[in-house]
Amino acid sequence: MSPKRKGELTPAMILREHPFRVVFPDSEVNHDHMRGAGFYRSSAERKVSRCLDGAREVLVCFAERTDAVAFQRHAGGILEG
């Protein structure tokens, strides 16, 4: 893991400030997902990765539940939060 640069958002900061998430298996996520998430006002600047039960997942995070629900309806995935 690289050292944190001043002002850089950490995954913990993103998860804390964006409690609503749409989860995708790592193999299903592409650049279009993040570009699509950018159309929602409360989306995080970048995605967060995690490993759960040996499976790598990608979380697209939102500060507002309505944005997360709308994105999930469009892109699929599993809504958390």
Residue, then its C-alpha position, 0 to 999 in steps of 0.5 A: m500500500s502506498p503512503k497517503r498523500k496530503g488531501e487524498l481521500t482514503p477508502a475509510m473516509i469514502l465509506r464514512e462519508h458515503p454510507f450508501r453503496v452499490v456492490f459489484p463483483d470485481s469481474e463485472v465492473n468497468h470504467d462505464h460504471m464510474r462514469g455513470a455514477g458521476f452523473y449523481r450528485s452525491s457519488a464518491e470521486r472513486k470506487v472502493s475495493r474489498c475482499l469478502d469471503g475470498a471474493r473481491e468486490v467493488l463498491v460504488c459509494f453515495a452520500e444520498r440513498t436516493d442516488a444509490v437506489a437510482f444508480q442501482r436500478h440503472a447499473g445493477g449490483i447489490l444495494e447496501g445501506 
